[in-house]
Amino acid sequence: MLLNTEELVKICRKWQNCLGLQHWDIQLRVCRKKEMYTGGDAEVLHKPNILSAVIQILDPQDYEDAFIAQNIEQSIIHELLHIPLNMFCKPEDGSVESVLMEQHIESLSRALLYLDKK
């Protein structure tokens, strides 16, 4: 289910505050699959030197995973977690380090969402 812009912004601001990223200018975009760079269900493009980022979320009509439902809030949390971590290191795509970092960020985003819903 696609959330409206106001709902997306509310979710993003909530998690920006929780993660200490409230000083960042973060925009949200819902994108079709062909507009995404990574082929995932969300991605973040950021410019740390000016504290600015765009989180692109895959349009639900292009979401194709039959086993795991799209969770836009978790995707936003996941991408927000990338912002500070990518300032320290940005492993090469497909490397063991990149896969491990993605798995860790995914675990963290799930845990944060789980704790928030309790």
ABEGO torsion letter per residue (X at the ends): XBBBAAAAAAAAAAAAAAAGAAABBBBBBBBBAAABAAGBABBBBBBAAAGBBBBBBBBAAABABAABBBBAAAAAAAAAAAAAAAAABBBBBGBAAAAAAAAAAAAAAAAAAAAAAX
